[in-house]
Amino acid sequence: MSYDNLGRGDRHAQQRRRRKNNKDVPVQDKEYKLIDGNYSPQPYAYCCHYKAYMTRNQTKLHECKKRQCEQLKTFEWAQEKGKK
């Protein structure tokens, strides 16, 4: 008796189940990839230098606002949200 295949089960059946389960995941609204690799549905700004979206805290961390970086583009809805 060979123990090489013990515990592996049917690989193809597992792959079919994974594909089926992944199709059942609901599609979310558009999410933007942030500079640190995470995703956010509403980023604060886009930096052309880093070529990535940023949250408000990330703009402070990378000192984009402090340097008054011309390549930093804030979104209109983010500016309105900050005024409240």
VENSULQUI-V547409 format. One record per helix or strand of 3 or more residues. SS is the DSSP state (H for helix, E for strand). FROM is the first residue (numbers start at 1). TO is the last residue. If there is no record, write none. Layout:
ss = {SS;SS}
from = {FROM;FROM}
to = {TO;TO}
This chain:
ss = {H;E;E;E;H;H;E;H}
from = {11;32;45;52;56;64;72;76}
to = {23;34;47;54;61;67;74;83}
